[in-house]
Amino acid sequence: MARSAVDETSDSGAFMRTASTFRNFISQDPSSQFPAESGRYHLYISYACPWASRCLAYLKIKGLDKAISFTSVKPIWERTKESDEHMGWVFPTSATEEPGAEPDPLNGAKNIRQLYELASTNYSGKYTVPVLWDKKLKTIVSNESSEIIRMFNTEFNDIAQNAALDLYPPQLQAQINETNEWIYNAINNGVYRCGFARKQGPYEEAVKELYEGLDRCEEILGKQRYICGNTLTEADIRLFVTIIRFDEVYAVHFKCNKKLLREFPNLFNYTKDIYQVPGMSSTVNMEHIKRHYYGSHPSINPFGIIPLGPNIDFSSPHDRERFSV
């Protein structure tokens, strides 16, 4: 049976995310199976999905959007096949049907599931975004966002417009890796562990860890501009894609309402700071984000009603320049 993230719950009622399966790597080496070439690769995303959005963020801030094309799906999950009940990411049928989304320009696929079936006839995992597609070999290079962003950071520097930006610098790699790990467990995946829990115990455990993580971020950001020092890094992009969604979606839909993002002064201003990095704001489509979460999980929100607020202006002034040297 085809699955989605909503189905990944253990017998104890806890949400358990499974690993990605396509894990190939694009390389600067021209003799590699997947060499870094302008125009060869295409990124399929959903603006709603934080994992896909961090890949799009790299595409924009590294200046790779002329070398690597991208397409977004519609925000609300729909049936992907007549023969089963699977709900997933679907392309619009025309360029005007859904603002921000486009039909598949490469394969004419109706949904992301069809791309997986094109790439592998016996695939049995989830049909997730992002999908990094090789136009030449007509296959999926990778569906693991943490590895796609590393490729975008280094392997396309010969054709990137902002090649000098290194979001994973050698001297900070150990710190970034350690930071990524606790932020992923407590916050990135933590909000899903809250929202998809099916019993009170696992939910409360996830909420406790989530707010311990947010408090830790708040404390760190009271001493420095970014999460790993005074330099923008990969860890900031990975944290940002979750917290930009926090008050609009996770506080309500995933029951993460113990304290709002706006009640963390350092974290809130930090979120505005990252949002205002050139290129980042174009990766945040709050209408897609809200319509997806509130409209795609009927087990949580059966009537699909979308809250009207809070409509935060992330382009408003922040105070983070106080840490600039």
C-alpha positions as CSV (number, residue, x, y, z in Angstrom):
1,M,0.0,0.0,0.0
2,A,1.3,3.4,-0.9
3,R,2.1,5.5,2.2
4,S,2.5,9.1,3.3
5,A,4.0,10.8,6.4
6,V,0.6,10.6,8.2
7,D,0.9,6.8,8.2
8,E,4.2,6.6,10.0
9,T,3.1,6.0,13.5
10,S,4.3,3.2,15.8
11,D,2.2,1.0,18.0
12,S,3.0,3.3,20.9
13,G,1.3,6.2,19.0
14,A,4.6,8.0,18.2
15,F,5.5,9.4,14.8
16,M,8.5,7.6,13.3
17,R,9.9,9.1,10.0
18,T,11.4,6.7,7.5
19,A,14.6,7.5,5.6
20,S,14.8,8.6,2.0
21,T,15.8,6.0,-0.6
22,F,17.3,7.8,-3.7
23,R,20.8,8.9,-2.4
24,N,23.0,9.5,-5.5
25,F,25.4,12.5,-5.5
26,I,26.1,15.1,-8.2
27,S,29.8,15.8,-8.4
28,Q,32.1,18.4,-10.0
29,D,34.0,15.5,-11.5
30,P,32.9,15.4,-15.2
31,S,33.5,11.6,-15.3
32,S,31.0,10.9,-12.5
33,Q,27.6,9.3,-13.2
34,F,25.9,12.6,-12.3
35,P,28.3,15.5,-13.2
36,A,27.4,19.1,-12.3
37,E,26.1,20.5,-15.6
38,S,24.0,23.6,-16.2
39,G,20.6,22.8,-17.5
40,R,20.8,19.1,-16.8
41,Y,18.9,18.9,-13.5
42,H,15.4,19.9,-12.3
43,L,14.1,20.3,-8.8
44,Y,10.5,19.3,-8.0
45,I,9.3,21.0,-4.8
46,S,6.2,22.0,-2.8
47,Y,6.3,25.4,-1.3
48,A,4.4,23.8,1.6
49,C,7.1,21.3,2.5
50,P,10.0,22.5,4.7
51,W,12.4,19.8,3.4
52,A,11.8,20.9,-0.2
53,S,11.8,24.6,0.7
54,R,15.4,24.3,2.1
55,C,16.5,23.0,-1.3
56,L,14.8,25.9,-3.0
57,A,16.4,28.3,-0.6
58,Y,19.8,27.0,-1.6
59,L,18.9,27.3,-5.3
60,K,18.0,31.0,-4.8
61,I,20.7,32.2,-2.4
62,K,23.5,30.4,-4.2
63,G,22.3,31.8,-7.5
64,L,21.6,28.5,-9.2
65,D,18.1,29.2,-10.5
66,K,19.4,29.7,-14.0
67,A,21.4,26.5,-14.0
68,I,18.8,24.3,-12.3
69,S,15.1,24.7,-13.1
70,F,12.3,23.9,-10.6
71,T,8.6,23.2,-10.5
72,S,6.2,23.3,-7.6
73,V,3.2,21.0,-7.1
74,K,-0.2,22.1,-5.8
75,P,-0.4,22.6,-2.1
76,I,-3.3,20.2,-1.1
77,W,-2.8,16.5,-1.5
78,E,-5.1,14.6,-3.9
79,R,-5.6,11.0,-5.0
80,T,-2.6,9.8,-7.0
81,K,-4.1,6.7,-8.5
82,E,-7.6,5.2,-9.2
83,S,-6.5,1.8,-7.9
84,D,-5.7,2.8,-4.3
85,E,-6.4,5.4,-1.6
86,H,-3.0,7.1,-1.6
87,M,-3.1,10.9,-1.2
88,G,-0.1,12.9,-2.3
89,W,1.5,15.7,-4.3
90,V,-0.2,16.5,-7.6
91,F,0.7,18.8,-10.5
92,P,-2.0,21.3,-11.8
93,T,-3.4,20.5,-15.2
94,S,-2.6,24.0,-16.5
95,A,-0.3,27.0,-15.6
96,T,-3.3,29.0,-14.5
97,E,-5.1,26.5,-12.3
98,E,-3.0,27.1,-9.2
99,P,-0.9,30.3,-8.7
100,G,2.7,29.3,-7.8
101,A,2.3,25.7,-9.2
102,E,2.9,24.4,-12.7
103,P,2.3,21.2,-14.7
104,D,5.3,18.9,-15.0
105,P,7.3,20.4,-17.9
106,L,9.6,17.3,-18.4
107,N,7.6,14.1,-18.2
108,G,4.0,15.2,-18.3
109,A,3.5,13.4,-14.9
110,K,0.2,14.0,-13.2
111,N,1.8,13.7,-9.7
112,I,5.1,13.1,-7.9
113,R,4.2,9.4,-7.5
114,Q,4.5,9.0,-11.3
115,L,8.0,10.4,-11.2
116,Y,9.0,7.7,-8.7
117,E,7.4,5.0,-10.8
118,L,9.3,6.3,-13.9
119,A,12.6,6.2,-11.9
120,S,12.0,2.7,-10.4
121,T,9.5,0.1,-11.4
122,N,9.5,-1.6,-8.0
123,Y,9.7,1.4,-5.7
124,S,7.7,0.9,-2.4
125,G,8.5,3.9,-0.3
126,K,6.8,7.3,0.2
127,Y,6.4,9.7,-2.8
128,T,8.0,12.7,-1.2
129,V,9.4,16.1,-2.3
130,P,12.0,17.3,-3.0
131,V,12.9,15.3,-6.0
132,L,16.1,16.2,-7.8
133,W,15.6,14.9,-11.4
134,D,18.2,14.2,-14.1
135,K,16.8,15.2,-17.4
136,K,19.5,13.3,-19.3
137,L,19.1,9.9,-17.6
138,K,15.4,10.5,-16.9
139,T,15.7,9.4,-13.3
140,I,15.8,10.6,-9.7
141,V,19.2,11.6,-8.5
142,S,18.2,12.2,-4.9
143,N,15.1,12.8,-2.7
144,E,17.1,13.5,0.5
145,S,17.1,17.2,1.1
146,S,20.0,17.2,3.5
147,E,22.2,15.8,0.8
148,I,20.7,18.0,-2.0
149,I,21.6,21.2,-0.2
150,R,25.2,20.0,0.2
151,M,25.4,19.4,-3.5
152,F,24.0,22.8,-4.2
153,N,26.5,24.4,-1.8
154,T,29.7,23.1,-3.5
155,E,29.3,21.0,-6.6
156,F,27.9,23.7,-8.9
157,N,30.2,26.5,-7.9
158,D,31.6,26.8,-11.4
159,I,28.2,27.9,-12.6
160,A,26.7,29.4,-9.4
161,Q,26.2,33.2,-9.4
162,N,27.0,33.3,-5.7
163,A,29.7,30.7,-5.6
164,A,31.6,32.6,-2.8
165,L,28.8,31.8,-0.3
166,D,29.8,28.7,1.6
167,L,27.1,27.5,4.0
168,Y,29.1,24.6,5.2
169,P,32.6,26.0,5.7
170,P,35.3,23.5,6.8
171,Q,36.0,25.2,10.2
172,L,32.4,25.1,11.2
173,Q,31.4,21.6,9.9
174,A,31.6,19.8,13.2
175,Q,29.6,22.5,14.9
176,I,27.0,22.6,12.1
177,N,26.6,18.8,12.2
178,E,26.1,18.7,16.0
179,T,23.6,21.7,15.8
180,N,21.7,20.1,12.9
181,E,21.3,16.9,14.9
182,W,19.6,18.4,18.0
183,I,17.6,20.9,15.9
184,Y,16.3,18.1,13.7
185,N,15.3,15.9,16.6
186,A,13.8,18.5,18.8
187,I,12.4,21.1,16.2
188,N,12.4,20.1,12.5
189,N,11.0,16.6,13.1
190,G,9.8,17.6,16.6
191,V,6.8,19.5,15.3
192,Y,5.7,16.5,13.3
193,R,6.2,14.2,16.3
194,C,3.7,16.6,18.1
195,G,1.3,16.8,15.3
196,F,1.1,13.2,14.1
197,A,1.2,11.6,17.6
198,R,-1.9,9.5,18.2
199,K,-1.5,9.1,22.0
200,Q,-1.1,11.7,24.8
201,G,2.2,10.3,26.1
202,P,4.2,10.6,22.9
203,Y,2.7,14.0,22.2
204,E,3.7,15.4,25.6
205,E,7.2,13.9,25.2
206,A,7.6,15.6,21.8
207,V,6.3,18.9,23.1
208,K,8.7,18.9,26.0
209,E,11.7,18.3,23.7
210,L,10.4,20.8,21.1
211,Y,10.3,23.7,23.7
212,E,13.6,22.7,25.2
213,G,15.0,23.0,21.7
214,L,13.4,26.4,21.1
215,D,14.6,27.7,24.5
216,R,18.1,26.5,23.6
217,C,17.9,28.5,20.3
218,E,16.6,31.5,22.1
219,E,19.5,31.4,24.5
220,I,22.1,31.0,21.7
221,L,20.6,33.8,19.7
222,G,20.9,36.1,22.6
223,K,24.7,36.0,22.2
224,Q,25.3,35.8,18.5
225,R,23.5,36.6,15.2
226,Y,23.2,33.1,13.8
227,I,22.9,29.6,15.3
228,C,26.5,28.7,14.7
229,G,28.2,32.1,15.3
230,N,28.1,35.3,13.4
231,T,28.1,33.6,9.9
232,L,25.0,32.4,8.0
233,T,25.3,28.6,7.6
234,E,23.4,25.5,6.6
235,A,22.1,25.1,10.2
236,D,20.3,28.5,9.9
237,I,18.5,27.4,6.7
238,R,17.4,24.1,8.2
239,L,16.1,25.8,11.3
240,F,14.4,28.7,9.4
241,V,12.1,26.5,7.3
242,T,10.5,25.1,10.4
243,I,10.2,28.2,12.5
244,I,8.8,30.4,9.6
245,R,5.8,27.9,9.7
246,F,5.5,27.9,13.5
247,D,2.8,30.4,14.4
248,E,0.9,30.1,11.1
249,V,0.6,26.3,11.2
250,Y,2.3,24.3,13.9
251,A,1.0,26.2,16.9
252,V,-2.6,25.4,15.8
253,H,-2.5,22.4,13.5
254,F,0.2,20.4,15.4
255,K,-0.8,21.6,18.9
256,C,2.5,23.4,19.5
257,N,0.8,26.2,21.4
258,K,2.7,26.3,24.7
259,K,4.5,29.4,23.4
260,L,4.4,31.2,20.1
261,L,7.4,32.1,18.0
262,R,6.5,35.8,18.5
263,E,7.0,35.2,22.3
264,F,10.7,34.4,21.7
265,P,12.3,37.8,21.0
266,N,15.6,36.6,19.7
267,L,14.2,33.7,17.7
268,F,11.5,35.9,16.2
269,N,13.9,38.6,15.1
270,Y,16.3,36.0,13.8
271,T,13.5,34.5,11.6
272,K,12.9,38.0,10.1
273,D,16.7,38.3,9.6
274,I,16.9,35.0,7.6
275,Y,13.7,35.8,5.7
276,Q,15.3,39.1,4.5
277,V,18.5,37.4,3.1
278,P,18.3,38.1,-0.7
279,G,16.3,35.4,-2.4
280,M,14.9,33.8,0.7
281,S,11.5,35.5,0.8
282,S,10.7,34.1,-2.7
283,T,10.9,30.6,-1.2
284,V,8.1,31.3,1.4
285,N,4.6,30.9,0.0
286,M,2.5,31.1,3.1
287,E,-0.8,30.5,1.2
288,H,0.6,27.2,-0.1
289,I,1.9,26.4,3.4
290,K,-1.4,27.0,5.2
291,R,-3.6,25.4,2.5
292,H,-1.4,22.2,2.5
293,Y,-1.3,21.5,6.2
294,Y,-4.9,22.5,7.0
295,G,-6.2,20.9,3.8
296,S,-4.2,17.7,3.5
297,H,-4.6,16.0,7.0
298,P,-8.3,15.2,7.4
299,S,-7.5,13.0,10.4
300,I,-6.3,16.2,12.2
301,N,-8.5,18.8,10.6
302,P,-11.5,17.0,9.1
303,F,-13.3,20.0,7.7
304,G,-10.2,21.6,6.2
305,I,-10.9,25.0,7.7
306,I,-7.9,27.4,7.4
307,P,-7.3,29.9,10.2
308,L,-7.3,33.5,9.0
309,G,-4.3,34.7,11.1
310,P,-1.8,35.7,12.2
311,N,-0.4,37.0,8.9
312,I,3.0,37.9,10.3
313,D,5.1,40.5,8.4
314,F,8.6,38.9,8.3
315,S,9.9,41.8,6.2
316,S,9.5,44.2,9.1
317,P,12.6,45.5,10.9
318,H,14.6,43.3,13.2
319,D,17.4,43.9,15.7
320,R,20.0,41.3,14.6
321,E,22.5,43.8,13.2
322,R,23.6,44.4,16.8
323,F,25.8,41.4,16.5
324,S,27.5,42.6,13.3
325,V,31.2,43.2,13.6
